């Protein structure tokens, strides 16, 4: 798998998890922002939304064979959740959405990418219009050349 394919997989997997979680909890699919595909300013107040980012931490070469070389890429995936403060259910909803987004990363067993250590980070710095939580996990994939 190359970086473009991995990034596409990570964004799509995250988008589906957030859309499903937001729909279950709020009845609306919410809005999503992530690099290369969907950009833009913050959605209007009153909207549940998320921002997804990927960060590569390490790219180690695993083999030295002349025929086929293999690299192991390790990175972090960040899903920042934003819930509108004017919604009286936002404190509960942010926790429910965060759990529903995190759990599929715990359960995923695909050949493409491996997810480890998915977690929820609460009490992210307050913003005037949004309650925040982050869902993070480590991912790994191999590239053969």
C-alpha contacts under 8 A as a table, 3 or more apart, distances in Angstrom:
res1	aa1	res2	aa2	distance
1	X	5	X	6.24
1	X	6	X	6.45
1	X	112	X	7.27
1	X	141	X	6.94
1	X	142	X	6.14
1	X	143	X	4.91
1	X	144	X	7.16
2	X	5	X	5.46
2	X	6	X	6.17
2	X	143	X	5.84
3	X	6	X	5.02
3	X	7	X	5.94
4	X	7	X	5.21
4	X	8	X	6.13
5	X	8	X	5.12
5	X	9	X	6.15
6	X	9	X	5.06
6	X	10	X	6.12
6	X	112	X	7.96
6	X	113	X	7.63
6	X	141	X	7.58
7	X	10	X	5.08
7	X	11	X	6.13
7	X	54	X	7.46
8	X	11	X	5.29
8	X	12	X	6.10
9	X	12	X	5.24
9	X	13	X	5.93
10	X	13	X	5.21
10	X	14	X	6.05
10	X	54	X	7.97
10	X	77	X	7.87
11	X	14	X	5.18
11	X	15	X	5.94
11	X	34	X	7.37
11	X	52	X	7.01
12	X	15	X	4.99
12	X	16	X	6.16
13	X	16	X	5.38
13	X	17	X	6.32
14	X	17	X	5.12
14	X	18	X	6.12
14	X	52	X	7.35
14	X	79	X	7.59
14	X	101	X	7.72
15	X	18	X	5.28
15	X	19	X	6.01
15	X	32	X	7.12
16	X	19	X	5.18
16	X	20	X	6.04
17	X	20	X	5.32
17	X	21	X	6.08
17	X	100	X	7.39
17	X	101	X	5.23
17	X	104	X	7.43
18	X	21	X	5.12
18	X	22	X	5.89
18	X	29	X	7.92
18	X	50	X	7.52
18	X	97	X	7.52
18	X	100	X	7.92
18	X	101	X	5.74
19	X	22	X	5.25
19	X	23	X	6.02
19	X	29	X	4.87
19	X	30	X	6.46
20	X	23	X	5.21
20	X	24	X	6.19
20	X	29	X	6.98
21	X	24	X	5.21
21	X	25	X	6.19
21	X	96	X	7.95
21	X	97	X	5.34
21	X	100	X	5.41
21	X	101	X	6.20
22	X	25	X	5.24
22	X	26	X	5.65
22	X	27	X	6.92
22	X	28	X	6.22
22	X	29	X	5.38
22	X	30	X	6.08
22	X	48	X	7.51
22	X	97	X	6.12
23	X	26	X	5.47
23	X	27	X	4.43
23	X	28	X	4.66
23	X	29	X	4.71
23	X	30	X	7.41
24	X	27	X	5.84
24	X	28	X	7.91
25	X	93	X	6.52
25	X	96	X	7.04
25	X	97	X	6.71
26	X	29	X	7.88
26	X	93	X	7.66
30	X	47	X	6.44
30	X	48	X	4.99
30	X	49	X	5.20
30	X	50	X	7.94
31	X	43	X	7.07
31	X	47	X	7.24
31	X	48	X	6.47
31	X	49	X	4.47
31	X	50	X	6.52
32	X	38	X	7.31
32	X	49	X	5.48
32	X	50	X	4.94
32	X	51	X	5.86
32	X	52	X	7.72
33	X	38	X	5.30
33	X	39	X	5.52
33	X	40	X	6.99
33	X	49	X	7.82
33	X	50	X	6.25
33	X	51	X	4.66
33	X	52	X	6.44
34	X	37	X	6.33
34	X	38	X	5.36
34	X	39	X	6.10
34	X	51	X	5.62
34	X	52	X	5.00
34	X	53	X	6.30
35	X	38	X	6.28
35	X	39	X	6.37
35	X	52	X	7.66
35	X	53	X	7.02
36	X	39	X	7.31
43	X	47	X	6.37
43	X	49	X	7.25
44	X	47	X	6.02
45	X	84	X	6.34
45	X	129	X	6.86
46	X	83	X	7.79
46	X	84	X	5.08
46	X	85	X	7.83
46	X	86	X	6.86
46	X	87	X	7.16
47	X	83	X	7.05
47	X	84	X	6.24
48	X	81	X	7.80
48	X	82	X	5.87
48	X	83	X	4.89
48	X	84	X	6.31
49	X	81	X	6.18
49	X	82	X	5.27
49	X	83	X	6.78
50	X	79	X	6.48
50	X	80	X	5.31
50	X	81	X	4.53
50	X	82	X	5.78
51	X	78	X	7.95
51	X	79	X	5.71
51	X	80	X	5.09
51	X	81	X	6.81
52	X	77	X	7.36
52	X	78	X	5.66
52	X	79	X	4.56
52	X	80	X	6.40
53	X	77	X	5.99
53	X	78	X	5.24
53	X	79	X	6.66
54	X	75	X	7.00
54	X	76	X	5.82
54	X	77	X	4.66
54	X	78	X	6.31
55	X	75	X	5.36
55	X	76	X	5.20
55	X	77	X	6.52
56	X	59	X	7.73
56	X	73	X	7.17
56	X	74	X	6.01
56	X	75	X	4.03
56	X	76	X	6.41
57	X	73	X	7.70
57	X	74	X	5.65
57	X	75	X	4.76
57	X	76	X	7.06
58	X	72	X	7.88
58	X	73	X	5.72
58	X	74	X	5.17
58	X	75	X	6.72
59	X	71	X	6.39
59	X	72	X	5.59
59	X	73	X	4.35
59	X	74	X	6.40
60	X	71	X	5.42
60	X	72	X	5.26
60	X	73	X	6.50
61	X	64	X	7.64
61	X	69	X	7.55
61	X	70	X	5.97
61	X	71	X	4.24
61	X	72	X	6.33
62	X	69	X	7.43
62	X	70	X	5.42
62	X	71	X	5.32
62	X	72	X	6.53
63	X	68	X	7.93
63	X	69	X	5.41
63	X	70	X	5.47
63	X	71	X	7.38
64	X	69	X	6.02
64	X	70	X	7.96
65	X	68	X	5.76
65	X	69	X	5.80
66	X	69	X	6.91
68	X	144	X	6.61
68	X	145	X	5.63
69	X	144	X	5.71
69	X	145	X	5.21
70	X	142	X	6.67
70	X	143	X	5.57
70	X	144	X	4.54
70	X	145	X	6.33
71	X	142	X	5.60
71	X	143	X	5.19
71	X	144	X	6.61
72	X	140	X	6.84
72	X	141	X	5.93
72	X	142	X	4.66
72	X	143	X	6.56
73	X	140	X	5.50
73	X	141	X	5.46
73	X	142	X	6.18
73	X	143	X	7.68
74	X	138	X	7.11
74	X	139	X	5.73
74	X	140	X	4.50
74	X	141	X	6.86
75	X	138	X	5.70
75	X	139	X	5.36
75	X	140	X	6.48
76	X	136	X	6.98
76	X	137	X	5.80
76	X	138	X	4.55
76	X	139	X	6.08
77	X	136	X	5.52
77	X	137	X	5.43
77	X	138	X	6.23
77	X	139	X	7.08
78	X	134	X	6.76
78	X	135	X	6.00
78	X	136	X	4.68
78	X	137	X	7.01
79	X	134	X	5.58
79	X	135	X	5.06
79	X	136	X	6.25
80	X	132	X	7.11
80	X	133	X	6.12
80	X	134	X	4.51
80	X	135	X	6.51
81	X	94	X	7.32
81	X	98	X	7.43
81	X	132	X	5.54
81	X	133	X	5.26
81	X	134	X	5.85
81	X	135	X	7.73
82	X	94	X	7.71
82	X	130	X	5.53
82	X	131	X	5.74
82	X	132	X	4.96
82	X	133	X	7.04
83	X	87	X	7.94
83	X	90	X	5.87
83	X	93	X	7.72
83	X	94	X	6.27
83	X	130	X	5.19
83	X	131	X	5.01
83	X	132	X	6.45
84	X	87	X	5.78
84	X	90	X	6.50
84	X	129	X	5.94
84	X	130	X	4.67
84	X	131	X	6.25
85	X	88	X	7.23
85	X	90	X	6.33
85	X	128	X	7.94
85	X	129	X	5.60
85	X	130	X	5.18
85	X	131	X	5.90
86	X	90	X	7.79
86	X	129	X	7.70
87	X	90	X	5.28
88	X	91	X	7.45
89	X	92	X	5.61
89	X	93	X	5.90
90	X	93	X	4.79
90	X	94	X	5.82
90	X	131	X	7.18
91	X	94	X	5.61
91	X	95	X	6.87
91	X	131	X	7.28
92	X	95	X	5.44
92	X	96	X	6.36
93	X	96	X	5.00
93	X	97	X	5.92
94	X	97	X	5.24
94	X	98	X	5.98
94	X	131	X	7.39
94	X	132	X	7.29
94	X	133	X	6.89
95	X	98	X	5.11
95	X	99	X	6.23
95	X	133	X	7.89
96	X	99	X	5.29
96	X	100	X	6.21
97	X	100	X	5.09
97	X	101	X	6.06
98	X	101	X	5.16
98	X	102	X	6.04
98	X	120	X	6.62
98	X	133	X	7.12
98	X	134	X	7.42
98	X	135	X	6.43
99	X	102	X	5.07
99	X	103	X	6.01
99	X	120	X	7.50
100	X	103	X	5.63
100	X	104	X	7.40
101	X	104	X	6.56
101	X	105	X	7.67
101	X	135	X	7.38
102	X	105	X	5.60
102	X	106	X	6.84
102	X	118	X	6.19
102	X	119	X	6.58
102	X	120	X	7.15
102	X	135	X	6.23
102	X	136	X	7.93
103	X	106	X	5.12
103	X	107	X	6.47
103	X	118	X	7.90
104	X	107	X	4.99
104	X	108	X	5.83
105	X	108	X	5.34
105	X	115	X	6.14
105	X	116	X	7.75
105	X	118	X	6.30
105	X	137	X	7.75
106	X	115	X	7.11
106	X	116	X	7.17
106	X	117	X	7.69
106	X	118	X	6.28
108	X	114	X	7.73
108	X	115	X	7.22
109	X	114	X	7.08
110	X	113	X	6.28
110	X	114	X	6.92
111	X	114	X	7.40
112	X	141	X	6.58
113	X	139	X	6.56
113	X	140	X	5.67
113	X	141	X	4.95
114	X	139	X	5.50
114	X	140	X	5.24
114	X	141	X	6.58
115	X	118	X	7.28
115	X	137	X	6.57
115	X	138	X	5.73
115	X	139	X	4.55
115	X	140	X	6.72
116	X	137	X	6.02
116	X	138	X	5.20
116	X	139	X	6.27
117	X	136	X	7.91
117	X	137	X	5.30
117	X	138	X	6.10
118	X	135	X	7.02
118	X	136	X	5.55
118	X	137	X	4.06
118	X	138	X	6.94
119	X	135	X	5.67
119	X	136	X	5.49
119	X	137	X	6.33
120	X	133	X	7.01
120	X	134	X	5.70
120	X	135	X	4.57
120	X	136	X	6.49
121	X	124	X	7.09
121	X	133	X	5.83
121	X	134	X	5.04
121	X	135	X	6.26
121	X	136	X	7.59
122	X	132	X	7.32
122	X	133	X	4.94
122	X	134	X	6.67
123	X	126	X	7.60
123	X	132	X	6.97
123	X	133	X	6.55
124	X	132	X	5.74
124	X	133	X	5.87
124	X	134	X	7.48
125	X	132	X	7.48
126	X	130	X	7.29
126	X	131	X	6.62
126	X	132	X	7.04
127	X	130	X	5.47
127	X	131	X	6.90
127	X	132	X	7.86
